[in-house]
Amino acid sequence: MKIEQRHEWVLTAEAAIVIQQELSQEVITDDQFGTVNYVAGIDVGFEAEGTITRAAVAILKYPELEFCDHAIARRPTTFPYIPGFLSFREVPAVLDALEQVKTSPDLLLCDGQGLAHPRRFGIACHLGILTNLPAIGVGKSRLVGKHEEPPDQRGAWVPLIYKGNTIGAVLRTRPGTKPLYISSGHRIRLESAIAYVMGCTTKYRLPETTRHAHKLASG
């Protein structure tokens, strides 16, 4: 997979903000993709008391959701844990893992945010720009924004609002469970992102992409 390295990864938070602001201007929020045959789940864990980043990519055939390929990559952690800067901590190892997979994905589902981010540039946006792939942020918790409670039924959602704009959706994937925070990352609109997340979700709260990637990332 061709990945464009646009910047350094060992840098200050101030420098990271500049990169987020610059690259966020390149994010596309319209559907710009063809047939989706393979979806990738991306998740990251940490080893050795956080000093080693362990990234996992799980490739599933779509819409069958058959697990067909994966890769795990480790590299030293070079950026501290700071909310809003997740991608600078995790993406370097994720890119290493993506370069290893033999099956190229048509769509990325990232464990984290896309546009639902204070500078509209979460990890799904960052990965989408660097790989030029459609990407979706699938967050388990809210980073920014306000919302009503979505109805307690599968597929129900309400908008996530931040500074007067809709930045994502609060999606109920399974009745009786906490909702997920879905947002566009790159080359996909919000409604399509919701549809693909639901298409990847079976009987559990989390989509199968995330479930497979999380198992790989956590060992």
N, CA, C and O of each residue as an XYZ file, in Angstrom:
876
protein
N       0.838     -1.198      0.000
C       0.000      0.000      0.000
C       0.878      1.255      0.000
O       1.838      1.357      0.763
N       0.535      2.190     -0.854
C       1.306      3.420     -0.933
C       0.861      4.385      0.159
O      -0.315      4.737      0.254
N       1.812      4.804      0.975
C       1.526      5.734      2.066
C       2.458      6.928      1.952
O       3.673      6.775      1.830
N       1.882      8.099      1.991
C       2.677      9.321      1.844
C       3.045      9.869      3.217
O       2.169     10.187      4.020
N       4.334      9.979      3.480
C       4.810     10.562      4.736
C       4.851     12.077      4.575
O       5.681     12.607      3.837
N       3.970     12.757      5.253
C       3.818     14.197      5.047
C       4.574     15.039      6.076
O       4.766     16.239      5.878
N       5.000     14.417      7.164
C       5.625     15.199      8.233
C       6.381     14.275      9.179
O       6.276     13.051      9.095
N       7.134     14.878     10.068
C       7.836     14.121     11.106
C       6.852     13.706     12.194
O       5.764     14.270     12.310
N       7.248     12.716     12.985
C       6.395     12.234     14.075
C       6.934     12.595     15.455
O       6.184     12.578     16.432
N       8.190     12.914     15.548
C       8.771     13.360     16.821
C       8.726     14.883     16.820
O       9.547     15.544     16.185
N       7.748     15.426     17.546
C       7.517     16.868     17.499
C       6.737     17.298     18.733
O       6.253     16.465     19.499
N       6.620     18.607     18.914
C       5.902     19.159     20.061
C       4.408     19.217     19.778
O       3.979     19.102     18.630
N       3.622     19.396     20.832
C       2.181     19.536     20.661
C       1.860     20.770     19.840
O       0.911     20.763     19.056
N       2.633     21.823     20.007
C       2.401     23.051     19.244
C       2.609     22.805     17.748
O       1.832     23.284     16.922
N       3.647     22.066     17.411
C       3.904     21.734     16.013
C       2.825     20.793     15.476
O       2.446     20.873     14.308
N       2.336     19.900     16.341
C       1.276     18.972     15.929
C      -0.012     19.719     15.598
O      -0.720     19.344     14.663
N      -0.320     20.762     16.348
C      -1.517     21.564     16.076
C      -1.427     22.194     14.693
O      -2.408     22.205     13.950
N      -0.268     22.713     14.347
C      -0.076     23.325     13.022
C      -0.326     22.298     11.928
O      -0.982     22.599     10.930
N       0.193     21.087     12.108
C      -0.011     20.021     11.121
C      -1.493     19.674     11.016
O      -2.013     19.515      9.912
N      -2.176     19.555     12.153
C      -3.607     19.260     12.134
C      -4.377     20.345     11.391
O      -5.260     20.045     10.586
N      -4.049     21.578     11.655
C      -4.760     22.679     10.999
C      -4.507     22.691      9.495
O      -5.414     22.979      8.714
N      -3.290     22.383      9.091
C      -2.956     22.392      7.664
C      -3.600     21.211      6.934
O      -4.238     21.394      5.898
N      -3.434     20.007      7.473
C      -3.946     18.818      6.791
C      -5.472     18.734      6.842
O      -6.085     18.105      5.980
N      -6.087     19.363      7.844
C      -7.548     19.319      7.941
C      -8.209     19.998      6.738
O      -9.359     19.709      6.407
N      -7.476     20.893      6.093
C      -8.021     21.576      4.919
C      -8.157     20.621      3.727
O      -8.860     20.935      2.767
N      -7.501     19.471      3.778
C      -7.526     18.510      2.673
C      -8.588     17.424      2.849
O      -8.807     16.617      1.945
N      -9.243     17.401      4.001
C     -10.239     16.358      4.272
C     -11.442     16.525      3.349
O     -11.978     17.623      3.203
N     -11.854     15.433      2.735
C     -13.011     15.406      1.844
C     -14.173     14.735      2.577
O     -14.020     13.634      3.107
N     -15.324     15.391      2.607
C     -16.466     14.846      3.346
C     -17.590     14.404      2.415
O     -18.737     14.274      2.841
N     -17.265     14.178      1.159
C     -18.203     13.589      0.206
C     -17.790     12.148     -0.070
O     -16.653     11.758      0.196
N     -18.721     11.358     -0.605
C     -18.401      9.982     -0.987
C     -17.510      9.987     -2.228
O     -17.936     10.393     -3.309
N     -16.293      9.540     -2.062
C     -15.368      9.409     -3.187
C     -14.713      8.028     -3.109
O     -13.538      7.904     -2.764
N     -15.484      7.006     -3.432
C     -14.963      5.645     -3.434
C     -15.866      4.778     -4.291
O     -17.010      5.138     -4.572
N     -15.345      3.640     -4.700
C     -16.114      2.713     -5.517
C     -16.689      1.592     -4.674
O     -17.078      1.801     -3.526
N     -16.738      0.404     -5.250
C     -17.271     -0.755     -4.539
C     -16.367     -1.128     -3.373
O     -15.148     -1.210     -3.523
N     -16.960     -1.349     -2.228
C     -16.198     -1.753     -1.044
C     -16.228     -3.275     -0.937
O     -17.261     -3.865     -0.621
N     -15.089     -3.899     -1.201
C     -14.959     -5.352     -1.091
C     -14.237     -5.784      0.173
O     -14.442     -6.890      0.673
N     -13.385     -4.896      0.687
C     -12.616     -5.214      1.892
C     -12.601     -4.011      2.824
O     -12.337     -2.885      2.403
N     -12.886     -4.265      4.082
C     -12.860     -3.217      5.102
C     -11.755     -3.541      6.109
O     -11.476     -4.706      6.390
N     -11.140     -2.501      6.638
C     -10.060     -2.682      7.599
C     -10.451     -2.108      8.946
O     -10.911     -0.970      9.036
N     -10.270     -2.886      9.978
C     -10.399     -2.393     11.339
C      -9.023     -2.042     11.862
O      -8.069     -2.793     11.656
N      -8.907     -0.912     12.534
C      -7.617     -0.450     13.035
C      -7.730     -0.146     14.518
O      -8.621      0.586     14.950
N      -6.811     -0.721     15.297
C      -6.796     -0.474     16.735
C      -5.349     -0.497     17.209
O      -4.474     -1.063     16.553
N      -5.116      0.117     18.341
C      -3.755      0.244     18.862
C      -3.744     -0.065     20.355
O      -4.625      0.367     21.098
N      -2.737     -0.816     20.777
C      -2.502     -1.070     22.188
C      -1.071     -0.675     22.531
O      -0.306     -0.248     21.666
N      -0.727     -0.821     23.792
C       0.618     -0.428     24.219
C       1.225     -1.518     25.090
O       0.531     -2.185     25.858
N       2.527     -1.681     24.953
C       3.273     -2.675     25.710
C       4.386     -1.991     26.491
O       4.692     -0.819     26.272
N       4.981     -2.743     27.401
C       6.138     -2.252     28.163
C       5.860     -0.899     28.808
O       6.625      0.055     28.662
N       4.728     -0.848     29.532
C       4.330      0.363     30.268
C       4.205      1.581     29.344
O       4.562      2.701     29.710
N       3.691      1.330     28.144
C       3.410      2.419     27.226
C       4.566      2.839     26.347
O       4.414      3.738     25.520
N       5.714      2.213     26.506
C       6.880      2.633     25.728
C       6.894      2.036     24.319
O       7.621      2.515     23.449
N       6.091      0.991     24.093
C       5.995      0.367     22.784
C       4.557      0.457     22.285
O       3.627      0.047     22.980
N       4.379      0.996     21.081
C       3.064      1.067     20.448
C       2.845     -0.186     19.612
O       3.688     -0.546     18.790
N       1.711     -0.849     19.823
C       1.389     -2.066     19.086
C       0.123     -1.811     18.266
O      -0.969     -1.690     18.822
N       0.275     -1.730     16.953
C      -0.848     -1.430     16.070
C      -1.292     -2.683     15.347
O      -0.472     -3.514     14.955
N      -2.599     -2.811     15.175
C      -3.167     -3.965     14.486
C      -4.123     -3.505     13.390
O      -4.907     -2.573     13.565
N      -4.028     -4.190     12.256
C      -4.961     -3.987     11.148
C      -5.614     -5.330     10.856
O      -4.923     -6.321     10.619
N      -6.931     -5.366     10.873
C      -7.683     -6.580     10.549
C      -8.477     -6.318      9.275
O      -9.247     -5.360      9.211
N      -8.298     -7.160      8.265
C      -8.997     -7.006      6.993
C     -10.132     -8.022      6.924
O      -9.915     -9.220      7.110
N     -11.339     -7.538      6.657
C     -12.514     -8.399      6.527
C     -13.119     -8.212      5.139
O     -13.158     -7.102      4.606
N     -13.587     -9.309      4.569
C     -14.303     -9.225      3.301
C     -15.675     -8.607      3.575
O     -16.316     -8.928      4.576
N     -16.118     -7.726      2.688
C     -17.400     -7.042      2.882
C     -18.325     -7.363      1.703
O     -17.892     -7.342      0.551
N     -19.596     -7.660      1.991
C     -20.301     -7.542      3.275
C     -20.317     -8.811      4.117
O     -20.983     -8.848      5.151
N     -19.596     -9.856      3.697
C     -19.648    -11.125      4.431
C     -19.027    -11.039      5.824
O     -19.368    -11.816      6.716
N     -18.105    -10.080      5.998
C     -17.387     -9.885      7.264
C     -16.521    -11.095      7.623
O     -16.343    -11.427      8.795
N     -15.992    -11.740      6.590
C     -15.064    -12.855      6.816
C     -13.661    -12.294      7.035
O     -13.169    -11.493      6.240
N     -13.030    -12.724      8.120
C     -11.670    -12.297      8.449
C     -10.701    -12.927      7.456
O     -10.656    -14.152      7.337
N      -9.916    -12.103      6.731
C      -9.095    -12.670      5.659
C      -7.631    -12.245      5.687
O      -6.817    -12.861      5.000
N      -7.267    -11.232      6.441
C      -5.870    -10.804      6.473
C      -5.660     -9.932      7.702
O      -6.604     -9.348      8.234
N      -4.416     -9.851      8.143
C      -4.118     -8.981      9.278
C      -2.626     -8.686      9.325
O      -1.823     -9.352      8.672
N      -2.277     -7.694     10.096
C      -0.878     -7.363     10.343
C      -0.780     -6.689     11.701
O      -1.693     -5.984     12.132
N       0.355     -6.921     12.372
C       0.653     -6.285     13.662
C       2.027     -5.637     13.533
O       2.959     -6.245     13.006
N       2.149     -4.428     14.005
C       3.432     -3.721     13.961
C       3.708     -3.080     15.314
O       2.798     -2.592     15.985
N       4.949     -3.089     15.691
C       5.378     -2.459     16.945
C       6.474     -1.447     16.650
O       7.322     -1.655     15.783
N       6.436     -0.355     17.387
C       7.531      0.612     17.308
C       7.544      1.425     18.599
O       6.516      1.527     19.269
N       8.679      1.999     18.956
C       8.747      2.800     20.187
C       7.752      3.955     20.157
O       7.562      4.593     19.121
N       7.125      4.217     21.286
C       6.182      5.324     21.412
C       6.963      6.628     21.531
O       7.829      6.763     22.396
N       6.655      7.585     20.662
C       7.426      8.828     20.640
C       6.622     10.065     21.010
O       7.182     11.155     21.130
N       5.307      9.910     21.194
C       4.476     11.077     21.516
C       3.691     10.770     22.775
O       3.170      9.664     22.911
N       3.590     11.715     23.702
C       2.876     11.455     24.962
C       1.371     11.341     24.765
O       0.837     11.712     23.720
N       0.694     10.820     25.791
C      -0.764     10.753     25.737
C      -1.332     12.122     26.066
O      -1.247     12.582     27.205
N      -1.915     12.774     25.061
C      -2.575     14.066     25.234
C      -3.881     13.990     24.460
O      -3.851     13.759     23.251
N      -5.041     14.179     25.114
C      -6.312     14.156     24.377
C      -6.290     15.134     23.205
O      -5.847     16.275     23.340
N      -6.776     14.666     22.048
C      -6.777     15.491     20.851
C      -5.567     15.289     19.964
O      -5.489     15.845     18.868
N      -4.604     14.475     20.450
C      -3.390     14.221     19.674
C      -3.136     12.719     19.519
O      -1.997     12.280     19.360
N      -4.206     11.957     19.567
C      -4.090     10.498     19.510
C      -3.324     10.029     18.275
O      -2.524      9.097     18.359
N      -3.563     10.664     17.138
C      -2.960     10.170     15.900
C      -1.437     10.271     15.923
O      -0.757      9.419     15.352
N      -0.897     11.291     16.570
C       0.560     11.436     16.600
C       1.210     10.360     17.476
O       2.394     10.060     17.323
N       0.455      9.803     18.359
C       0.946      8.718     19.217
C       0.799      7.349     18.545
O       1.634      6.465     18.737
N      -0.269      7.182     17.754
C      -0.614      5.858     17.251
C      -0.345      5.627     15.772
O      -0.014      4.508     15.378
N      -0.478      6.660     14.943
C      -0.433      6.461     13.493
C       0.889      5.887     12.967
O       0.849      5.067     12.051
N       2.055      6.274     13.497
C       3.287      5.691     12.943
C       3.276      4.161     12.922
O       3.658      3.557     11.919
N       2.849      3.536     14.004
C       2.788      2.072     14.040
C       1.673      1.546     13.145
O       1.816      0.483     12.540
N       0.564      2.277     13.054
C      -0.533      1.853     12.173
C      -0.063      1.829     10.718
O      -0.389      0.903      9.975
N       0.694      2.836     10.316
C       1.200      2.867      8.945
C       2.127      1.683      8.679
O       2.104      1.105      7.593
N       2.941      1.324      9.669
C       3.800      0.148      9.527
C       2.960     -1.109      9.291
O       3.292     -1.939      8.445
N       1.873     -1.235     10.047
C       1.009     -2.410      9.901
C       0.304     -2.412      8.546
O       0.196     -3.459      7.908
N      -0.172     -1.253      8.105
C      -0.863     -1.171      6.814
C       0.065     -1.550      5.658
O      -0.373     -2.127      4.663
N       1.324     -1.226      5.799
C       2.275     -1.559      4.742
C       2.509     -3.066      4.636
O       3.013     -3.547      3.620
N       2.144     -3.814      5.684
C       2.395     -5.253      5.709
C       1.244     -6.080      5.141
O       1.466     -7.207      4.698
N       0.028     -5.553      5.141
C      -1.109     -6.375      4.722
C      -1.034     -6.668      3.227
O      -0.650     -5.808      2.434
N      -1.401     -7.876      2.858
C      -1.374     -8.295      1.458
C      -2.669     -7.907      0.731
O      -2.680     -7.743     -0.489
N      -3.759     -7.761      1.495
C      -5.050     -7.391      0.922
C      -5.298     -5.903      1.170
O      -5.422     -5.473      2.317
N      -5.368     -5.135      0.114
C      -5.557     -3.693      0.279
C      -7.015     -3.384      0.610
O      -7.909     -3.796     -0.129
N      -7.272     -2.671      1.702
C      -8.659     -2.345      2.064
C      -9.223     -1.227      1.199
O      -8.486     -0.399      0.664
N     -10.538     -1.223      1.076
C     -11.248     -0.164      0.361
C     -11.795      0.891      1.312
O     -12.212      1.967      0.883
N     -11.793      0.579      2.605
C     -12.372      1.467      3.610
C     -11.731      1.175      4.959
O     -11.559      0.014      5.331
N     -11.375      2.235      5.695
C     -10.781      2.090      7.026
C     -11.796      2.460      8.100
O     -12.445      3.503      8.012
N     -11.933      1.611      9.109
C     -12.731      1.930     10.297
C     -11.760      2.031     11.469
O     -11.184      1.035     11.905
N     -11.592      3.242     11.962
C     -10.573      3.518     12.970
C     -11.170      3.602     14.362
O     -12.254      4.153     14.549
N     -10.463      3.056     15.330
C     -10.876      3.169     16.729
C     -10.486      4.562     17.219
O      -9.380      4.764     17.719
N     -11.391      5.508     17.073
C     -11.113      6.893     17.430
C     -12.011      7.820     16.626
O     -13.004      7.388     16.041
N     -11.653      9.090     16.603
C     -12.511     10.091     15.973
C     -12.034     10.453     14.567
O     -10.880     10.234     14.200
N     -12.962     11.014     13.799
C     -12.638     11.645     12.526
C     -12.813     13.140     12.694
O     -11.983     13.798     13.322
N     -13.903     13.690     12.131
C     -14.192     15.117     12.284
C     -14.663     15.485     13.684
O     -14.675     16.663     14.038
N     -15.049     14.504     14.480
C     -15.536     14.766     15.841
C     -14.347     15.032     16.772
O     -14.069     14.266     17.694
N     -13.677     16.113     16.505
C     -12.381     16.441     17.111
C     -12.304     17.961     17.205
O     -12.829     18.648     16.329
N     -11.667     18.509     18.238
C     -11.667     19.975     18.396
C     -11.094     20.739     17.206
O     -11.475     21.885     16.967
N     -10.184     20.116     16.458
C      -9.630     20.779     15.264
C     -10.049     20.053     13.984
O      -9.418     20.207     12.938
N     -11.114     19.265     14.079
C     -11.683     18.530     12.929
C     -10.640     17.633     12.269
O     -10.629     17.486     11.047
N      -9.762     17.031     13.078
C      -8.720     16.212     12.488
C      -8.308     15.096     13.446
O      -7.194     15.075     13.969
N      -9.248     14.168     13.657
C      -8.934     13.011     14.479
C      -8.127     11.981     13.707
O      -7.720     12.220     12.570
N      -7.900     10.832     14.335
C      -7.034      9.803     13.754
C      -7.573      9.280     12.421
O      -6.789      8.930     11.539
N      -8.899      9.220     12.260
C      -9.460      8.736     10.993
C      -9.174      9.710      9.863
O      -8.937      9.286      8.732
N      -9.191     11.006     10.145
C      -8.829     12.003      9.134
C      -7.347     11.878      8.783
O      -6.972     11.903      7.610
N      -6.519     11.746      9.801
C      -5.071     11.670      9.602
C      -4.710     10.455      8.742
O      -3.943     10.571      7.786
N      -5.262      9.304      9.085
C      -4.986      8.093      8.308
C      -5.570      8.187      6.899
O      -4.949      7.740      5.934
N      -6.751      8.762      6.787
C      -7.365      8.915      5.475
C      -6.518      9.764      4.547
O      -6.342      9.418      3.379
N      -5.993     10.869      5.049
C      -5.156     11.754      4.239
C      -3.856     11.061      3.842
O      -3.452     11.135      2.682
N      -3.196     10.391      4.781
C      -1.893      9.786      4.504
C      -1.997      8.569      3.584
O      -1.071      8.292      2.821
N      -3.105      7.847      3.648
C      -3.277      6.652      2.803
C      -4.117      6.930      1.569
O      -4.162      6.116      0.646
N      -4.781      8.074      1.551
C      -5.742      8.436      0.492
C      -6.853      7.394      0.380
O      -7.314      7.076     -0.716
N      -7.273      6.871      1.528
C      -8.370      5.909      1.571
C      -9.571      6.513      2.295
O      -9.396      7.357      3.173
N     -10.778      6.097      1.943
C     -11.943      6.487      2.730
C     -11.777      5.971      4.161
O     -11.364      4.830      4.371
N     -12.095      6.801      5.124
C     -11.883      6.423      6.523
C     -13.019      6.928      7.391
O     -13.583      7.996      7.150
N     -13.346      6.137      8.410
C     -14.431      6.457      9.342
C     -13.886      6.418     10.763
O     -13.144      5.506     11.130
N     -14.259      7.409     11.554
C     -13.951      7.394     12.974
C     -15.049      6.675     13.734
O     -16.223      7.028     13.620
N     -14.673      5.669     14.507
C     -15.624      4.902     15.322
C     -15.158      5.000     16.766
O     -14.374      4.173     17.232
N     -15.641      6.010     17.467
C     -15.200      6.255     18.834
C     -16.116      5.614     19.862
O     -17.337      5.610     19.709
N     -15.517      5.078     20.897
C     -16.304      4.477     21.989
C     -16.742      5.527     23.006
O     -17.643      5.283     23.808
N     -16.099      6.699     22.968
C     -16.458      7.775     23.889
C     -16.394      9.105     23.142
O     -15.829      9.196     22.053
N     -16.977     10.117     23.741
C     -17.072     11.447     23.111
C     -15.845     12.277     23.441
O     -15.400     12.314     24.588
N     -15.303     12.940     22.436
C     -14.185     13.850     22.655
C     -14.678     15.284     22.802
O     -14.301     15.985     23.741
N     -15.528     15.717     21.866
C     -16.134     17.051     21.933
C     -17.569     16.954     21.425
O     -17.959     15.964     20.805
N     -18.344     17.998     21.700
C     -19.706     18.077     21.178
C     -20.771     17.724     22.196
O     -20.491     17.189     23.269
N     -22.019     18.044     21.819
C     -23.183     17.747     22.649
C     -24.215     17.013     21.810
O     -24.235     17.122     20.584
N     -25.071     16.263     22.493
C     -26.072     15.491     21.750
C     -27.207     15.070     22.673
O     -27.067     15.036     23.895
N     -28.328     14.752     22.048
C     -29.421     14.131     22.765
C     -29.140     12.626     22.870
O     -28.228     12.110     22.224
N     -29.923     11.943     23.682
C     -29.778     10.494     23.791
C     -30.479      9.834     22.605
O     -31.660     10.094     22.374
N     -29.776      8.983     21.845
C     -30.436      8.322     20.714
C     -31.454      7.301     21.189
O     -31.286      6.739     22.271
N     -32.510      7.040     20.416
C     -33.491      6.012     20.785
C     -32.805      4.662     21.009
O     -31.773      4.361     20.409
N     -33.403      3.869     21.884
C     -32.799      2.583     22.248
C     -33.200      1.495     21.253
O     -33.878      0.531     21.608
N     -32.776      1.664     20.022
C     -33.041      0.655     19.004
C     -31.892      0.617     18.010
O     -31.239      1.631     17.762
N     -31.652     -0.542     17.450
C     -30.534     -0.736     16.538
C     -30.613      0.209     15.338
O     -31.641      0.285     14.665
N     -29.534      0.917     15.080
C     -29.457      1.807     13.940
C     -29.941      3.222     14.194
O     -29.804      4.082     13.324
N     -30.503      3.484     15.365
C     -30.974      4.840     15.676
C     -29.779      5.753     15.963
O     -28.791      5.333     16.566
N     -29.888      6.994     15.523
C     -28.798      7.925     15.784
C     -29.306      9.356     15.884
O     -30.382      9.692     15.388
N     -28.510     10.184     16.532
C     -28.781     11.615     16.648
C     -27.492     12.356     16.292
O     -26.404     11.796     16.426
N     -27.602     13.604     15.841
C     -26.391     14.348     15.473
C     -25.547     14.738     16.692
O     -26.074     15.012     17.770
N     -24.253     14.754     16.496
C     -23.298     15.262     17.481
C     -22.951     16.685     17.056
O     -22.421     16.898     15.966
N     -23.251     17.657     17.916
C     -23.132     19.069     17.564
C     -21.968     19.709     18.327
O     -21.813     19.513     19.533
N     -21.161     20.471     17.600
C     -20.045     21.191     18.218
C     -19.928     22.561     17.566
O     -19.729     22.666     16.356
N     -20.049     23.598     18.365
C     -19.972     24.974     17.874
C     -20.969     25.233     16.745
O     -20.670     25.922     15.769
N     -22.156     24.662     16.909
C     -23.230     24.901     15.959
C     -23.208     24.053     14.708
O     -24.072     24.202     13.844
N     -22.231     23.160     14.596
C     -22.115     22.311     13.415
C     -22.259     20.839     13.768
O     -21.881     20.417     14.861
N     -22.806     20.057     12.842
C     -22.867     18.604     13.030
C     -21.510     18.017     12.660
O     -21.081     18.113     11.510
N     -20.843     17.419     13.620
C     -19.505     16.880     13.388
C     -19.497     15.352     13.391
O     -18.463     14.735     13.134
N     -20.644     14.742     13.681
C     -20.708     13.291     13.715
C     -22.090     12.828     14.111
O     -23.044     13.605     14.144
N     -22.178     11.549     14.411
C     -23.446     10.939     14.810
C     -23.230     10.096     16.056
O     -22.181      9.477     16.233
N     -24.236     10.085     16.908
C     -24.230      9.225     18.096
C     -25.139      8.054     17.758
O     -26.361      8.197     17.717
N     -24.538      6.901     17.519
C     -25.214      5.767     16.889
C     -25.424      4.612     17.868
O     -24.491      4.164     18.534
N     -26.664      4.144     17.941
C     -26.991      2.979     18.774
C     -26.875      1.724     17.892
O     -27.746      1.461     17.063
N     -25.829      0.979     18.071
C     -25.623     -0.226     17.261
C     -26.315     -1.448     17.840
O     -26.542     -2.435     17.140
N     -26.651     -1.376     19.132
C     -27.292     -2.512     19.799
C     -28.157     -1.968     20.938
O     -27.670     -1.163     21.732
N     -29.421     -2.380     21.044
C     -30.269     -1.888     22.133
C     -29.671     -2.246     23.506
O     -29.068     -3.304     23.687
N     -29.856     -1.349     24.440
C     -29.407     -1.617     25.795
C     -27.922     -1.422     26.028
O     -27.416     -1.772     27.094
N     -27.204     -0.864     25.042
C     -25.777     -0.605     25.201
C     -25.484      0.865     24.929
O     -26.313      1.579     24.364
N     -24.310      1.306     25.332
C     -23.915      2.685     25.082
C     -23.730      2.906     23.579
O     -23.306      1.996     22.867
N     -24.039      4.091     23.101
C     -23.877      4.359     21.665
C     -22.406      4.542     21.298
O     -21.544      4.682     22.166
N     -22.141      4.538     19.997
C     -20.823      4.836     19.464
C     -20.844      6.221     18.826
O     -21.898      6.733     18.450
N     -19.661      6.812     18.713
C     -19.531      8.149     18.137
C     -18.887      8.016     16.759
O     -17.695      7.737     16.635
N     -19.704      8.222     15.734
C     -19.287      8.007     14.357
C     -19.044      9.357     13.676
O     -19.844     10.283     13.813
N     -17.941      9.457     12.948
C     -17.694     10.679     12.188
C     -16.903     10.371     10.928
O     -16.155      9.395     10.864
N     -17.082     11.217      9.934
C     -16.328     11.090      8.688
C     -14.852     11.325      8.959
O     -14.480     12.204      9.736
N     -14.020     10.526      8.307
C     -12.582     10.735      8.406
C     -12.042     11.344      7.128
O     -11.341     12.356      7.158
N     -12.372     10.723      6.000
C     -11.922     11.215      4.711
C     -12.665     10.478      3.594
O     -12.868      9.266      3.668
N     -13.063     11.213      2.573
C     -13.680     10.669      1.355
C     -14.967      9.885      1.616
O     -15.284      8.943      0.889
N     -15.705     10.276      2.656
C     -16.989      9.626      2.933
C     -17.871     10.603      3.707
O     -17.400     11.315      4.594
N     -19.154     10.625      3.359
C     -20.063     11.503      4.088
C     -20.617     10.771      5.311
O     -20.528      9.547      5.406
N     -21.180     11.522      6.228
C     -21.600     10.962      7.502
C     -22.637      9.857      7.330
O     -22.533      8.811      7.971
N     -23.631     10.073      6.477
C     -24.689      9.069      6.310
C     -24.118      7.752      5.778
O     -24.553      6.674      6.183
N     -23.153      7.843      4.883
C     -22.518      6.633      4.365
C     -21.676      5.965      5.451
O     -21.634      4.738      5.541
N     -21.007      6.771      6.270
C     -20.207      6.225      7.363
C     -21.091      5.426      8.326
O     -20.722      4.335      8.760
N     -22.254      5.979      8.651
C     -23.186      5.279      9.537
C     -23.613      3.954      8.915
O     -23.653      2.925      9.590
N     -23.931      3.989      7.619
C     -24.393      2.781      6.932
C     -23.325      1.692      6.935
O     -23.642      0.519      7.134
N     -22.069      2.060      6.718
C     -21.004      1.050      6.701
C     -20.694      0.528      8.098
O     -20.383     -0.651      8.264
N     -20.775      1.389      9.094
C     -20.586      0.905     10.465
C     -21.670     -0.107     10.822
O     -21.383     -1.150     11.409
N     -22.904      0.203     10.469
C     -23.985     -0.749     10.733
C     -23.809     -2.019      9.904
O     -24.137     -3.113     10.365
N     -23.292     -1.879      8.679
C     -23.044     -3.040      7.843
C     -21.955     -3.941      8.382
O     -21.886     -5.120      8.035
N     -21.100     -3.386      9.235
C     -20.015     -4.158      9.850
C     -20.360     -4.631     11.257
O     -19.553     -5.295     11.907
N     -21.555     -4.292     11.726
C     -21.964     -4.632     13.091
C     -22.969     -5.776     13.063
O     -23.948     -5.740     12.318
N     -22.714     -6.788     13.884
C     -23.618     -7.937     13.939
C     -24.380     -7.926     15.262
O     -25.268     -7.096     15.457
N     -24.046     -8.829     16.158
C     -24.801     -8.929     17.410
C     -24.138     -8.211     18.587
O     -24.649     -8.243     19.706
N     -23.010     -7.570     18.332
C     -22.294     -6.885     19.401
C     -22.395     -5.367     19.245
O     -22.827     -4.866     18.208
N     -21.994     -4.654     20.282
C     -21.999     -3.188     20.220
C     -20.985     -2.672     19.206
O     -21.279     -1.742     18.456
N     -19.798     -3.264     19.178
C     -18.735     -2.798     18.306
C     -18.789     -3.502     16.957
O     -19.157     -4.675     16.890
N     -18.428     -2.807     15.880
C     -18.372     -3.481     14.579
C     -17.317     -4.578     14.583
O     -16.362     -4.531     15.358
N     -17.497     -5.564     13.712
C     -16.571     -6.698     13.660
C     -15.149     -6.256     13.333
O     -14.186     -6.869     13.793
N     -15.017     -5.206     12.549
C     -13.690     -4.674     12.245
C     -12.950     -4.290     13.521
O     -11.794     -4.665     13.714
N     -13.619     -3.543     14.384
C     -13.016     -3.113     15.643
C     -12.751     -4.299     16.556
O     -11.708     -4.357     17.208
N     -13.671     -5.235     16.611
C     -13.514     -6.393     17.501
C     -12.284     -7.213     17.113
O     -11.498     -7.602     17.977
N     -12.119     -7.474     15.828
C     -10.946     -8.234     15.383
C      -9.650     -7.462     15.630
O      -8.669     -8.023     16.118
N      -9.653     -6.187     15.292
C      -8.443     -5.378     15.468
C      -8.073     -5.258     16.939
O      -6.894     -5.292     17.291
N      -9.077     -5.117     17.797
C      -8.802     -4.973     19.221
C      -8.170     -6.237     19.801
O      -7.250     -6.152     20.615
N      -8.654     -7.397     19.389
C      -8.047     -8.646     19.846
C      -6.581     -8.730     19.449
O      -5.738     -9.163     20.235
N      -6.284     -8.314     18.224
C      -4.908     -8.348     17.737
C      -4.036     -7.315     18.457
O      -2.879     -7.586     18.778
N      -4.594     -6.145     18.705
C      -3.805     -5.071     19.314
C      -3.530     -5.309     20.791
O      -2.519     -4.857     21.328
N      -4.448     -6.028     21.443
C      -4.288     -6.261     22.879
C      -3.644     -7.597     23.186
O      -3.373     -7.911     24.345
N      -3.398     -8.380     22.159
C      -2.703     -9.660     22.336
C      -3.546    -10.726     22.950
O      -3.075    -11.846     23.150
